[in-house]
Amino acid sequence: MSGRSALTRLTGNGNGECGEKDCPNLYRTATGSFVVQSDVSDAFIPPAGEGLVEIPEAVLREAIRALGW
């Protein structure tokens, strides 16, 4: 992946910076997978190389609308 500019933004209306109150966000990659930008969750400790984020229902609904599903 070559940075956020290579992703299709599905949610949010700002610059994608969590520090600028534009988070969480969902992005789609050129291969059709998804990248989530959000607050880190501590629900459990994931395996090495993985991470957990929390996604509000409203963000998933916005992404589904953006995809036309």
Secondary structure, DSSP 8 states (H G I E B T S, - for coil): ---GGGSEE-S-SS-S-GGGT---EEEE-TTS-EEEE--B--SS---TT---B---HHHHHHHHHHHT-
